[in-house]
Amino acid sequence: MTSTLTSYVLLSRNLATSLQRKGAEAVVARETAYYQANIGKVKSVDDLMADQRLYAYAMKAFGLEDMTYAKAFMRKVLTEGTADSTAFANRLADDRYVAFAKAFDFSQAASATGTDPTLTAGGYALPGSAQLSLTGALAEATDFSGTNEARFVIASQVDATTTKTATIVLNKASLAGRVADLAKVTQAEIATAINAQIAASGAGGLMGKVEVSVTMQGRLSFETTGYTDLGLDGEAGGDGANADTVTLAGGKTRTLTVSNALLSDPGQTAVDIGNGTDVAPDVNVKAVVDAYLQQSLESDAGAEDTGVRLALYFARKAPTLNSGYDVLGDTALTQVVNTVLGLPATSGATTSEALAQRASFIGSKVDFASFQDPAKVEAFARRFAAIWDAQNNTASDPILALFSNDAA
């Protein structure tokens, strides 16, 4: 039997290759392809839970495979979301549920639809434009001098069959030279920057078709507008290259949607411009697939050796840990840390005071800040794997017997 340490090192040394191999396995590849092809069709919690393959894939991606059967429980997690501090997911002592609820929030996009013309005493009124204001207010000033970024898509159906879009990016690069102070970008400057990018999207995008302003409450407000392109000759009438293109501002076919997009680079930090920072499931496909592959790798490794699964799991979670409480709130992480520190499997922390003492002790022995360094995480994971071997797998490698508690 290969030792835990050796197995872990073989998998972690080139994790990208290990994940690629896992993704190429027939069953994994088939389920991933199904998820990628169908998640975009899902528009609600009911849609997701009605498709068992999609639902099972999503659950496994977030380490909730054992809860796939508990649909009523998971429906409550999804329907209540995470925006309210009293939401079900936020009250559970497991951050996997919060992550799952955020990833499969189908209400992220703000949308509005125009209205048909209505008959009044004086004749037909003009069709109404689509108008929406984001639910959250902008800060008085936003710092875009560093890695902060807001990236979202504005989409508008301009007639029965045509939808136009524009991707808006607000960050240091896009705002440089366009605002007075990158560290204090005002609400008005943000609206101006968005309008400039709408115009830059051209006739094939939303130029002249959507306008942005800031409400008295400091919220971004979007409204569909009319647009006329007189063609190459610049005169009314004509055909071919000279044909006019007219887009009406209103009407029931005129829609408007604002939805968050993935950041332009993983190093960027999401900024809320009034619509939260989460992205819709069909935008978040790569993140879910990556998580599914990671979970599959860990699960299959654990079927051979529990210690390898624990080491891989720790290496993934370590950068998110800040205190002993973060460890004690996760049974797998607790097992890893207990093993490295030589603590008993059960803490006996049955009171809040005892829990605080144990968390404090762990904090005094583990440098959580160092886990921002991948090399430090790897060193801790390998130390765990070596100790796990000494305690559980001495038969796998004669040398490890030297580290056994029974060694002379």
PyMOL commands that set and color helices and strands:
alter all, ss='L'
color gray80, all
select helices_A, chain A and resi 4-12+15-24+26-41+45-50+52-61+65-67+71-80+88-91+95-103+172-175+182-184+187-200+240-242+285-304+306-320+324-328+331-341+352-365+368-372+374-392+394-396+398-403
alter helices_A, ss='H'
color red, helices_A
select strands_A, chain A and resi 110-113+119-120+123-124+131-133+141-142+148-157+163-170+185-186+210-214+220-224+227-229+245-247+255-260+269-270
alter strands_A, ss='S'
color yellow, strands_A
deselect
rebuild
show_as cartoon
